[in-house]
Amino acid sequence: MEAMEAANLPGFDYLEYKKALQNLKKMNFTDSVRFQTAYATAQSMGVTPKALLDSAQHYLQTLKKEESKFAQALKGQRAQQVSDKEAQLKQLDASIQQQEAKIKELQDAIKKTKAEQQKLRNTISKSTEKLSKTQADFQATYSLIAGEIQTDIESMKEYLK
């Protein structure tokens, strides 16, 4: 929503139209009446159905750009929070093998290293879960907003002739 607000076009456009539609929901109007009533307000400001449709497409493109940015950020976070730690985990495995050759002298060192190893596994597991949840939350929100916009576009095409 922040990205959509940042990309808000000047004047009355789809975002203001959508707000008007939401306000009209409180009055239990049919979709047709809601869309036409909101459009009457837009029309009084010189807005055409094409302008509303074009601005709705603009916001869909804004969402697409946000999806791309999110995917890039997710990739970076995955590399930072998972891949790097997996590399560290492999290094710790090698260290354990070296230490086990000196079992009596190095038993304390081995215990410490194994504790670090478990901590990294836990961190990787938590990071993976968190990233998956964040991705699922984003996708759900994206799908909801894009679906609403698409439904509004279809309704505008139907009702604003």
DRENDO-1510 file (C-alpha; in Angstrom, 1 decimal, always signed):
<recs>
REC; n; res; u; v; w
REC; 1; MET; +0.0; +0.0; +0.0 .
REC; 2; GLU; +2.9; +2.3; +0.7 .
REC; 3; ALA; +4.2; +1.8; -2.8 .
REC; 4; MET; +0.8; +2.5; -4.3 .
REC; 5; GLU; +0.5; +5.7; -2.2 .
REC; 6; ALA; +4.0; +6.7; -3.4 .
REC; 7; ALA; +2.9; +6.1; -7.0 .
REC; 8; ASN; -0.4; +8.0; -6.5 .
REC; 9; LEU; -1.2; +9.9; -9.6 .
REC; 10; PRO; -2.3; +13.6; -9.2 .
REC; 11; GLY; -6.0; +14.3; -9.2 .
REC; 12; PHE; -8.9; +11.9; -8.9 .
REC; 13; ASP; -7.8; +8.5; -10.1 .
REC; 14; TYR; -8.3; +4.8; -9.3 .
REC; 15; LEU; -7.1; +5.2; -5.7 .
REC; 16; GLU; -9.6; +7.9; -4.9 .
REC; 17; TYR; -12.3; +6.0; -6.9 .
REC; 18; LYS; -11.5; +2.9; -4.8 .
REC; 19; LYS; -11.9; +4.9; -1.6 .
REC; 20; ALA; -15.2; +6.2; -2.7 .
REC; 21; LEU; -16.3; +2.6; -3.5 .
REC; 22; GLN; -15.3; +1.5; +0.0 .
REC; 23; ASN; -17.2; +4.3; +1.6 .
REC; 24; LEU; -20.3; +3.4; -0.4 .
REC; 25; LYS; -20.1; -0.2; +0.8 .
REC; 26; LYS; -21.4; +1.1; +4.2 .
REC; 27; MET; -24.7; +2.1; +2.6 .
REC; 28; ASN; -25.5; -1.4; +1.3 .
REC; 29; PHE; -25.8; -0.3; -2.4 .
REC; 30; THR; -25.6; -2.9; -5.1 .
REC; 31; ASP; -22.3; -3.0; -7.0 .
REC; 32; SER; -23.8; -1.3; -10.0 .
REC; 33; VAL; -25.1; +1.6; -7.9 .
REC; 34; ARG; -21.8; +1.9; -5.9 .
REC; 35; PHE; -19.7; +2.0; -9.1 .
REC; 36; GLN; -22.0; +4.5; -10.8 .
REC; 37; THR; -22.3; +6.7; -7.8 .
REC; 38; ALA; -18.5; +6.8; -7.3 .
REC; 39; TYR; -18.1; +7.4; -11.0 .
REC; 40; ALA; -20.5; +10.4; -10.8 .
REC; 41; THR; -18.1; +12.0; -8.3 .
REC; 42; ALA; -15.2; +11.2; -10.6 .
REC; 43; GLN; -17.0; +12.5; -13.6 .
REC; 44; SER; -17.7; +15.8; -11.9 .
REC; 45; MET; -14.0; +16.2; -11.7 .
REC; 46; GLY; -13.6; +15.5; -15.4 .
REC; 47; VAL; -12.5; +11.9; -15.0 .
REC; 48; THR; -13.4; +9.4; -17.7 .
REC; 49; PRO; -13.8; +5.6; -17.5 .
REC; 50; LYS; -10.7; +5.3; -19.6 .
REC; 51; ALA; -8.7; +7.4; -17.2 .
REC; 52; LEU; -9.9; +5.3; -14.3 .
REC; 53; LEU; -9.0; +2.1; -16.1 .
REC; 54; ASP; -5.6; +3.5; -17.1 .
REC; 55; SER; -4.9; +4.5; -13.5 .
REC; 56; ALA; -5.9; +1.1; -12.3 .
REC; 57; GLN; -3.5; -0.4; -14.7 .
REC; 58; HIS; -0.8; +2.0; -13.4 .
REC; 59; TYR; -1.4; +0.6; -9.9 .
REC; 60; LEU; -1.2; -3.0; -11.2 .
REC; 61; GLN; +2.1; -2.2; -12.7 .
REC; 62; THR; +3.2; -0.6; -9.5 .
REC; 63; LEU; +2.3; -3.8; -7.7 .
REC; 64; LYS; +4.3; -5.8; -10.2 .
REC; 65; LYS; +7.3; -3.6; -9.6 .
REC; 66; GLU; +6.9; -4.2; -5.9 .
REC; 67; GLU; +6.7; -7.9; -6.4 .
REC; 68; SER; +10.0; -7.8; -8.4 .
REC; 69; LYS; +11.7; -5.8; -5.6 .
REC; 70; PHE; +10.4; -8.2; -3.0 .
REC; 71; ALA; +11.7; -11.2; -4.9 .
REC; 72; GLN; +15.1; -9.5; -5.2 .
REC; 73; ALA; +15.1; -8.7; -1.5 .
REC; 74; LEU; +14.0; -12.2; -0.6 .
REC; 75; LYS; +16.8; -13.6; -2.7 .
REC; 76; GLY; +19.4; -11.4; -0.9 .
REC; 77; GLN; +18.0; -12.3; +2.5 .
REC; 78; ARG; +18.0; -16.0; +1.6 .
REC; 79; ALA; +21.6; -15.8; +0.6 .
REC; 80; GLN; +22.5; -13.8; +3.7 .
REC; 81; GLN; +20.4; -15.8; +6.2 .
REC; 82; VAL; +20.6; -19.3; +4.8 .
REC; 83; SER; +23.3; -19.8; +2.2 .
REC; 84; ASP; +26.1; -18.1; +4.1 .
REC; 85; LYS; +25.1; -20.0; +7.3 .
REC; 86; GLU; +25.1; -23.3; +5.3 .
REC; 87; ALA; +28.6; -22.5; +4.2 .
REC; 88; GLN; +29.5; -21.9; +7.8 .
REC; 89; LEU; +27.9; -25.1; +8.8 .
REC; 90; LYS; +30.1; -27.0; +6.2 .
REC; 91; GLN; +33.2; -25.3; +7.7 .
REC; 92; LEU; +32.1; -26.4; +11.2 .
REC; 93; ASP; +31.7; -30.0; +10.0 .
REC; 94; ALA; +35.3; -30.0; +8.7 .
REC; 95; SER; +36.5; -28.6; +11.9 .
REC; 96; ILE; +34.7; -31.3; +13.9 .
REC; 97; GLN; +36.4; -34.0; +11.8 .
REC; 98; GLN; +39.8; -32.5; +12.5 .
REC; 99; GLN; +39.1; -32.2; +16.2 .
REC; 100; GLU; +37.9; -35.8; +16.6 .
REC; 101; ALA; +41.4; -36.9; +15.6 .
REC; 102; LYS; +42.6; -35.5; +18.9 .
REC; 103; ILE; +39.7; -36.9; +20.9 .
REC; 104; LYS; +41.2; -36.7; +24.4 .
REC; 105; GLU; +42.8; -33.3; +24.1 .
REC; 106; LEU; +40.0; -31.7; +22.2 .
REC; 107; GLN; +36.8; -33.1; +23.6 .
REC; 108; ASP; +35.8; -29.7; +25.1 .
REC; 109; ALA; +36.5; -27.9; +21.8 .
REC; 110; ILE; +34.3; -30.5; +20.0 .
REC; 111; LYS; +31.4; -29.9; +22.4 .
REC; 112; LYS; +31.6; -26.1; +21.9 .
REC; 113; THR; +31.7; -26.5; +18.1 .
REC; 114; LYS; +28.7; -28.9; +18.1 .
REC; 115; ALA; +26.8; -26.4; +20.2 .
REC; 116; GLU; +27.6; -23.7; +17.6 .
REC; 117; GLN; +26.5; -26.1; +14.9 .
REC; 118; GLN; +23.1; -26.7; +16.5 .
REC; 119; LYS; +22.7; -23.0; +17.0 .
REC; 120; LEU; +23.3; -22.4; +13.3 .
REC; 121; ARG; +20.9; -25.2; +12.3 .
REC; 122; ASN; +18.2; -23.6; +14.6 .
REC; 123; THR; +19.0; -20.2; +13.1 .
REC; 124; ILE; +18.7; -21.6; +9.5 .
REC; 125; SER; +15.5; -23.3; +10.4 .
REC; 126; LYS; +14.0; -20.2; +11.9 .
REC; 127; SER; +15.2; -18.0; +9.1 .
REC; 128; THR; +13.8; -20.4; +6.5 .
REC; 129; GLU; +10.4; -20.4; +8.2 .
REC; 130; LYS; +10.4; -16.7; +8.6 .
REC; 131; LEU; +11.2; -16.1; +4.9 .
REC; 132; SER; +8.6; -18.6; +3.9 .
REC; 133; LYS; +6.0; -16.9; +6.0 .
REC; 134; THR; +7.0; -13.5; +4.8 .
REC; 135; GLN; +6.7; -14.7; +1.2 .
REC; 136; ALA; +3.3; -16.3; +1.8 .
REC; 137; ASP; +2.0; -13.1; +3.5 .
REC; 138; PHE; +3.2; -11.0; +0.6 .
REC; 139; GLN; +1.7; -13.3; -2.0 .
REC; 140; ALA; -1.6; -13.4; -0.1 .
REC; 141; THR; -1.7; -9.6; +0.2 .
REC; 142; TYR; -0.6; -9.2; -3.4 .
REC; 143; SER; -3.2; -11.6; -4.7 .
REC; 144; LEU; -5.9; -9.9; -2.6 .
REC; 145; ILE; -5.1; -6.4; -3.8 .
REC; 146; ALA; -4.5; -7.4; -7.4 .
REC; 147; GLY; -7.7; -9.5; -7.4 .
REC; 148; GLU; -9.7; -6.5; -6.0 .
REC; 149; ILE; -8.2; -4.2; -8.7 .
REC; 150; GLN; -9.0; -6.8; -11.4 .
REC; 151; THR; -12.6; -7.2; -10.1 .
REC; 152; ASP; -12.9; -3.4; -10.1 .
REC; 153; ILE; -11.6; -3.2; -13.6 .
REC; 154; GLU; -14.1; -5.8; -14.8 .
REC; 155; SER; -16.9; -3.9; -12.9 .
REC; 156; MET; -15.8; -0.6; -14.3 .
REC; 157; LYS; -15.9; -2.1; -17.8 .
REC; 158; GLU; -19.4; -3.4; -17.1 .
REC; 159; TYR; -20.9; -0.5; -15.3 .
REC; 160; LEU; -19.1; +2.6; -16.7 .
REC; 161; LYS; -20.2; +2.5; -20.4 .
</recs>
